[in-house]
């Protein structure tokens, strides 16, 4: 093995981005992906960068942390962000993708990139030489065990849940109406299923009492808050979902001319709009119960399911206490990337793959590691995830709660404050990119 060779384990979002970025910098890459020889409880294909949960990459507005992260990635030259934009489907103010087209775009990019060898084998031990482990939150048991031995400390686990996907042709369009919240009726990117109070209360009662898949090895505290199954949210109070995923604000039912008591939103899964997912309804119900309960939603009485909701184990390491500021294991040539580091979210995984590539390249070139400004969405997330003072580490998305506050924050409204955060972040990032042209200009 030459010095200019890096092994990347995992062909998901982080691994694919990492491989592409390294290869573009002249580094030879062996990209290992165990599928299709070995699959995971959540994957359905052998495709690189398969999306196993939602098809949404979240908001695009600059005054949101998710939108700011995308702009930061765009300026840093992310490969997978461009793939996502090519595969986008209408989703209001969010970047959602046709998941099959997105995977095809990534696979094509990897296949065309000189210097990447894709190896379809399961990795059961830590490879020699420089390695980036981007095996995701569903790394195989053998690799997870070796990784735990390597990092020491506590390896944590939680459960993640995915929402059902339904056949658009089986939905009742006389009941469902098209509208984004606060948008003009008939012109929105979402389908909305309106419920009156009686329908809502019957649905919640059925959801709470439906049969769940038996889980033998976790307690409720292991559930990541952002991916709580809908039935678990409903158990916290009869109106909990009505103020969350089913909030009807900004919606008008054209049949009544009024705001419904509650509403289920459905988001397109593909450009053809032949499939929709139930937004916010990740679930741990059994498949027969999903059919029964979700068909209680007006307009979904005859819905056919392309994919039922599933719940699966996600694992991550205690990054602040076992990894350095570049997500490397101290004293080794092994670096981690993606959700296994506890940075939770699709674009966050892409970003960590990009950083893993840049820092690995910096190691090879003998130049300083990446040290992004803490004022940015990504810089603040990395700082949080690698700060030894972080206690009770849990998976974290980018959010403005992680960035240093503005001096006059209390005098600004939320939207104005977030816009100011974004403006400051991009100015700081541009200055940093200019100073580190050795890393970012390919």
C-alpha positions, -999 to +999 in steps of 0.1 A: +000+000+000+014+034-010+013+064+013-010+080-012-037+054-005-067+058+018-093+032+027-129+045+031-153+020+048-189+027+039-205+039+007-232+061+023-234+099+023-202+105+043-182+078+027-191+087-009-184+124-003-151+115+014-140+092-015-148+118-041-130+146-023-099+126-018-098+113-053-102+148-067-070+157-048-051+129-064-054+104-036-061+068-045-092+055-026-104+020-018-142+025-011-156-005+007-194-011+007-208-044+021-241-043+003-254-063-016-234-092+000-245-081+034-274-058+041-286-039+071-321-037+088-328-004+072-313-006+037-334-018+007-309-015-022-272-019-029-269+017-041-243+041-028-257+070-008-291+052-003-314+074+019-329+051+045-352+076+062-368+107+049-360+120+014-357+156+027-324+174+032-343+201+052-346+238+047-328+259+021-334+293+037-302+310+048-319+321+080-321+285+091-292+264+103-299+237+077-300+262+049-268+278+061-251+244+062-260+239+025-245+272+015-213+264+035-211+231+017-216+247-016-188+271-010-166+243+002-172+223-030-194+195-018-200+168-045-231+153-030-249+186-025-247+191-063-261+155-067-290+164-044-298+195-063-299+176-096-323+151-081-345+176-063-383+174-062-407+202-052-409+205-013-417+241-005-387+257+013-369+224+017-344+205-005-361+171-011-349+145-036-360+116-057-340+091-037-334+067-065-322+094-089-300+108-061-283+075-056-278+072-094-262+106-095-238+097-067-229+063-082-223+079-116-200+105-101-180+079-082-177+056-113-165+085-134-139+097-108-104+084-115-087+069-085-117+053-067-119+015-065-153+004-052-150-030-034-182-048-025-171-066+006-179-065+044-151-051+065-148-070+097-116-055+111-099-021+110-079-019+078-042-010+079-029+024+068-049+056+066-086+048+071-118+067+072-146+047+088-179+060+075-199+028+081-229+047+093-251+042+123-257+006+112-222-007+110-219-044+110-216-061+144-181-073+137-168-039+127-187-022+155-169-045+180-135-037+165-143+000+166-153-002+202-121-019+210-102+008+192-118+039+207-124+026+242-147+045+264-185+041+260-201+033+228-237+045+228-268+035+209-302+048+201-331+039+178-341+057+147-374+055+129-386+060+093-421+071+080-443+051+057-444+058+019-477+054+001-488+050-035-501+084-049-526+066-071-544+052-041-550+085-024-584+103-024-578+137-041-613+148-034-603+149+003-566+158+001-556+193-009-524+208-022-509+236-001-478+245+018-483+260+052-491+297+047-491+292+009-519+296-016-543+267-017-538+245-047-503+256-053-484+240-025-457+213-026-475+191+000-507+172+000-527+177+032-552+154+049-576+174+070-590+160+102-619+174+123-617+171+161-636+138+163-614+122+135-583+135+152-592+121+186-601+087+171-569+086+152-548+094+182-565+068+203-558+042+177-522+053+173-515+051+210-531+017+215-518+000+183-495-030+185-459-021+182-429-042+171-414-058+202-380-042+211-360-062+236-329-041+242-336-005+246-354+019+270-373+050+260-344+072+269-324+058+240-348+074+214-333+103+196-357+132+201-359+143+165-368+108+153-394+099+180-420+075+166-453+092+162-470+069+187-444+078+213-451+115+208-488+109+210-484+092+244-471+125+258-505+142+254-535+140+232-526+174+215-489+168+213-489+158+176-515+185+168-489+211+178-462+192+160-463+171+128-501+176+125-502+213+132-529+229+108-516+265+110-515+282+077-537+256+060-572+261+046-594+231+038-611+241+004-641+220+013-649+241+044-630+273+038-616+270+073-585+257+090-589+220+099-585+209+135-554+189+125-537+178+093-513+152+081-489+164+054-476+142+027-444+150+008-435+138-027-408+111-028-400+115-065-402+139-093-431+121-108-451+124-076-461+088-077-451+082-041-456+103-009-443+099+026-462+108+058-443+137+072-434+133+108-449+098+111-418+077+116-432+047+135-426+014+153-460-001+147-463-035+132-470-035+094-507-047+098-513-020+124-498+007+101-523-003+074-552-001+099-542+031+117-529+052+089-559+043+067-580+062+094-565+094+080-591+111+057-580+106+021-559+076+029-587+050+035-575+030+005-539+039+006-514+012-005-480+012+010-448+012-010-428+010+022-439+006+058-423+026+085-394+009+103-374+014+134-337+004+136-307+007+159-283+035+154-249+035+171-224+063+177-193+068+197-188+093+225-169+116+202-160+144+226-140+119+247-126+094+223-119+115+191-098+145+184-109+178+168-107+162+134-127+131+144-095+110+143-088+084+170-057+098+188-025+079+182-038+061+151-043+068+114-080+061+117-106+088+113-144+086+117-171+103+096-209+104+094-235+095+119-213+071+138-196+103+152-230+115+165-234+143+140-270+135+130-286+144+097-281+138+059-263+170+051-243+167+084-231+133+072-221+148+038-203+176+056-184+152+079-173+132+049-160+163+033-141+172+064-127+137+068-113+140+033-098+174+039-082+165+072-069+132+058-054+150+028-039+176+052-023+147+071-008+133+039+004+168+028+018+177+062-003+209+064-025+221+093-059+205+098-092+221+090-104+245+117-136+260+106-149+292+122-172+284+152-196+310+139-207+287+111-233+259+111-207+232+105-179+248+126-201+251+156-214+215+153-178+201+150-168+222+180-196+208+201-190+172+190-153+173+198-153+194+230-142+173+260-163+196+282-195+183+264-213+161+289-240+135+282-232+136+244-262+128+222-266+130+184-269+166+173-281+184+141-267+218+131-286+245+149-282+281+159-281+271+196-245+260+190-231+292+175-216+321+196-244+346+204-246+381+189-239+410+212-273+426+204-292+393+201-319+403+226-328+433+206-335+413+174-364+391+164-358+354+157-358+357+119-336+388+120-312+372+145-309+340+124-302+360+093-275+379+111-260+346+122-259+334+086-243+367+074-216+365+100-210+328+093-205+332+056-182+362+059-160+343+084-161+312+062-151+331+030-121+346+049-111+311+061-114+295+026-093+323+011-066+317+038-067+279+033-067+278-005-043+249-002-071+227+011-102+239-007-091+248-043-090+216-063 
